[in-house]
Amino acid sequence: MKFVINTVWQHSNPIDWEKMQKMMDEALSKADSYCSVQWFEIDEMTHGSFATFPSKEAFQNMRATRENQRKEANDRGIKMIYEVYGYVKAEGSS
């Protein structure tokens, strides 16, 4: 069953989306197959993140990677201010 995580991040400087895309590309190159991540702008200093994992096991397997990425983000002045996660219980598309 798919497992998702939703976070919100506050930046100390305006977001450089080109740099953010490069960081995401690097992070996903090390991710389990079938993981997806979307980052979205809330305002010029805040972004949201929505990540989907093929299972809770895949989510847990990437725990150390996420913790390292979060430490690096914190060192760059990017602080997580919100986090929720759980199983996908309903899904749709058109």
C-alpha positions, 0 to 999 in steps of 0.5 A: 500500500502506498505511503505518503509524507507531507512537509512544509519548509521555511527558508531563511532566503528566497527560494532558488528553484533551480538549485532546489531541482538539482537537490531533488534530482540528486536525492531521487537518484538514491531513492527506491524505485517508484518514489515520487516527490513534488515540491510547491511554492507557498510563498517566496520563503516557504515550500511544501513537499509531498512524497509518495513511496510504494510502501511503508517499508520503502519509506522506512528504508529511506529514513537515514537518507531523509535525516541526512537531507534534513540536517543538510537543509537545516545547515543551509537555513531551511527549517521543517515546520510541519510534517504528517505521514500515513497510508494512502486510503483513497486515490483518483485521477482524471 
